[in-house]
Amino acid sequence: MTLRLFDFAGSPFCIKIRAILDHKRLRYERIDILSGISYLELRRRNPTRKVPALEVDGRLVIDSTEIAYALDDAHPDPPLRPADPRLAADNHVLEDWADESLYFYGLWCRWQEPEGRRLAPKTFRGPLAPVLGATVGSSARSQLAAQGIGRKPIALVRDELSRSLQSLETRLEGRDYLLGHVPYLCDFALMGQLVYLQRTPMGAALLDRRPAMTSYLDRMRALRTPDR
Ligand SMILES: N[C@@H](CCC(=O)N[C@@H](CS)C(=O)NCC(=O)O)C(=O)O
């Protein structure tokens, strides 16, 4: 199987897929969409224009959930989906919550919270950095306003995020991973969002107060191969 990943290093969804590829010990070519003409290829072949997108033997699979399923179908060991139907349902709901809800808190901490907003543009490198910092930031803030979180007061967003982190901590009591002692797709989705969150000033401050969450992240990181 030949795998080419259209990738952006800092994207929580790309972090999720790179961790899955490593966990399954699959080799792949990494294509940074900010270098060369790869973004034009992505735009041409992917109607959402989003990353990650994974080319599997020439066929482009888009969206991190579909990519995870395609990899799990082709390489079922280690599995990303539990066999038990009730656990499989929890796996799906938790993955979807991480991708579709928690993501917006990371995006908010990065592009809207004042200190995050000041620092985020500086993370881009190269000649396009100033343009990228301005355009990605304003597009993120438009998304946050349309979704609703961007119109909430800071204290409310902080309380909502703290409540979610507290719930995760409670869920992880006595378990290594969200569903027990084996990591499944929901854990890779959560890991991507937590790593992204931890790279923001407010996200780091909230996570640092929760050692159970940081040791969970250490456990997830340890599943990856040492060279990536
Ligand atoms: N549901 C998608 C979300 C992917 C996503 O939002 N990717 C962002 C990067 S974090 C992106 O490519 N944004 C560019 C854009 O919206 O044009 C997935 O799970 O893959």
The ligand as an ORCA input file, in Angstrom:
! r2SCAN-3c Opt
* xyz 0 1
  N     -13.436     17.165      9.754
  C     -12.127     17.362      9.170
  C     -11.548     18.672      9.679
  C     -10.232     19.033      9.010
  C      -9.877     20.497      9.217
  O     -10.672     21.311      9.688
  N      -8.652     20.842      8.795
  C      -8.210     22.226      8.866
  C      -6.822     22.296      9.491
  S      -6.908     22.033     11.219
  C      -8.071     22.796      7.464
  O      -7.573     22.134      6.572
  N      -8.491     24.051      7.264
  C      -8.334     24.731      5.998
  C      -9.627     25.271      5.498
  O     -10.644     25.246      6.229
  O      -9.630     25.739      4.357
  C     -11.250     16.156      9.507
  O     -11.555     15.439     10.477
  O     -10.303     15.893      8.763
*
